[in-house]
Amino acid sequence: MPDWNLDPELREILVCPACHGPLEDREEGLACPACHVLYPVIEDVPLMIREEALPWPPPA
Protein backbone atom coordinates (compact mmCIF):
# COMPACT_ATOMS: atom_id res chain seq x y z
CA MET A 1 0.00 0.00 0.00
CA PRO A 2 1.37 3.46 -0.91
CA ASP A 3 2.62 5.85 1.77
CA TRP A 4 0.85 8.75 0.09
CA ASN A 5 -2.78 9.73 0.28
CA LEU A 6 -4.53 11.36 -2.68
CA ASP A 7 -8.09 12.60 -2.76
CA PRO A 8 -10.11 9.69 -4.27
CA GLU A 9 -11.82 12.00 -6.77
CA LEU A 10 -8.46 13.34 -7.95
CA ARG A 11 -6.95 9.85 -8.18
CA GLU A 12 -9.91 8.69 -10.29
CA ILE A 13 -9.24 11.27 -13.03
CA LEU A 14 -5.42 11.13 -13.14
CA VAL A 15 -3.95 9.62 -16.31
CA CYS A 16 -0.47 9.61 -17.80
CA PRO A 17 0.25 13.08 -19.21
CA ALA A 18 2.24 11.55 -22.08
CA CYS A 19 -0.07 8.80 -23.40
CA HIS A 20 -3.29 9.47 -21.44
CA GLY A 21 -3.27 5.85 -20.30
CA PRO A 22 -4.17 4.49 -16.87
CA LEU A 23 -1.74 4.75 -13.98
CA GLU A 24 -0.92 2.09 -11.38
CA ASP A 25 -0.48 2.94 -7.70
CA ARG A 26 3.04 2.11 -6.53
CA GLU A 27 4.79 2.79 -3.23
CA GLU A 28 6.86 5.58 -4.81
CA GLY A 29 4.14 7.17 -6.92
CA LEU A 30 1.99 6.58 -10.00
CA ALA A 31 3.40 4.31 -12.69
CA CYS A 32 2.50 4.21 -16.38
CA PRO A 33 3.04 0.68 -17.72
CA ALA A 34 2.74 1.89 -21.33
CA CYS A 35 5.43 4.59 -21.06
CA HIS A 36 7.56 2.75 -18.45
CA VAL A 37 7.78 5.80 -16.21
CA LEU A 38 6.85 6.65 -12.64
CA TYR A 39 5.43 9.99 -11.56
CA PRO A 40 6.51 10.54 -7.95
CA VAL A 41 4.06 11.62 -5.27
CA ILE A 42 5.70 14.14 -2.94
CA GLU A 43 3.87 15.15 0.24
CA ASP A 44 0.64 13.73 -1.20
CA VAL A 45 0.98 15.79 -4.41
CA PRO A 46 1.57 13.91 -7.67
CA LEU A 47 4.35 15.38 -9.80
CA MET A 48 2.74 14.87 -13.21
CA ILE A 49 5.46 16.45 -15.37
CA ARG A 50 6.77 14.14 -18.10
CA GLU A 51 10.28 15.58 -17.88
CA GLU A 52 10.36 14.82 -14.13
CA ALA A 53 9.19 11.21 -14.49
CA LEU A 54 11.48 8.41 -13.36
CA PRO A 55 12.24 5.17 -15.26
CA TRP A 56 9.88 2.35 -14.29
CA PRO A 57 10.41 -0.36 -13.49
CA PRO A 58 13.67 0.86 -12.00
CA PRO A 59 16.81 -0.52 -13.61
CA ALA A 60 18.12 -3.59 -11.82
Buried (B, 14 or more C-beta within 10 A) or exposed (E): EEEBEBEEEEBEEBEBBBEEEEBEEBEBBBBBBEBEBBBBBEEEEBBBEEEEBEEBEEEE
